[in-house]
Amino acid sequence: MPMSDDLFGIHGTALSLRSQRLSLLASNIANAATPGYRARDIDFRQAMELASRGHSTVQAAEGAVAYRVPIEPSPDGNTVELSTEQTLFAENAVQYRATLAFLEGRISTIRRALKGE
């Protein structure tokens, strides 16, 4: 087990997976007008489970990617529903920031301990 796992637990893995999910959701938003583009998303729970079994975060994210089924299909084959993607992006961004804040607090505690404060 890497030392970072001992210090940060699952939060380092979660931060990496949330970052990858942000990228995927941003790609969906950027391709909202691309004919035939199929929206994808990462099932965060499945990715965390794969990572806990020893897969790298990249492998875990790739293993948990699925195509999104649209509520109302587009005639050009694009499955991006912009409002859904924007909502999921905003939710994931808040979760990313919360995970980052936790890690920043943990690092601050470690720094104080090393300084003897």
N, C-alpha and C positions, 0 to 999 in steps of 0.2 A: 504494500500500500504506500503510495507516495506521501511525503511529509505534508503536502498541501491538503490531502484528504484528512489527516489527523487534525490539522489546524482549522480547516473551514468546513469539514463535513460535506454534506450534499450541496451546500450553497455555491461552491465553485462550479460544480457540474451544472446546477440549475442556471447560473448566470450564463454559462457558455451556451446551453440549450436555448435559453430565452433570446440570446443574441442571434443565434441561427434562425430562430422563428421570426424575429423582427425582420431579418433579411428576406426571408421567404415571403412574408406578408407584404413587405415593400415591393417585392418583385411582382406580386399579384396586382397591387395598386398601379404600378407603372405600366402593366400590360392590360389594363382595363379595356382599352380600345383595340387590342390586337385580335383580329379574327382567328378563331380556333384555339386561342390560349386557354388552357385548363388551370384553374386556380388550385393551388396545393396548400396544405397546412401540415404542421407537425403536431401529432398527438403528444402533448407534453408528458402526460402520465406514462404512456408507453415508452417514450424516449428515456425518461428517468429510470424506468424499470430495466430497460436494456443497458443503460449506463451502470446501474447497480450490479448487473451480472458480469461486468468486466469489459463491456464494449467501450471504445473511445466515444467521446461526445459526438464526433462527426459520424461515426458508425451508428450510434444510437439515434441521432437525428434522421439520418438517411433511412434507417429501419422503421421509423415512425411517421414517415411522410405518406400522406394519402391525398387523393384528389377530392376536392370539395364538390358535393352535389348541389347544384343551384336550386333555389326555390322556383325561379322563373327563368328557364333556359333562354339564351339569346339566339336569334336566327342565324348569326354568323358562327355559332359554335363556341363562343367565348363564355366561360362559366364564372367569370369574376362579377360579383355583386359588390359594387363599390362601397355601399354603406356597411355591409357586413365586414368587408376587409378593413375599413377604417376603424370600425368599432373594435375588432379583434386586435388591430395594431395598437390602438390606444390602451386597451386592457393589458396587453402584453408589455407595453412600455412602462406602465405603472408597476407591474409585477417585477420587471427588470430593475427598475429604480429601487424598489423595496429590497430586493435581494442584494443589490449593490450597497445600499445603506447599511444593511446588516453586516456585510463583509467589511465595509469601512470601519464600523464600530469594533468589529473583532480585531482588525489590524491595529486600530488605535489602542485597544486594550493590551495587545502584545507589545506594542512599542513602549507603553508606560511600564509594563512589567520588565522589559529589558533595560529600561533606564533606572529602574528601582524606585519608581514613584509610588 
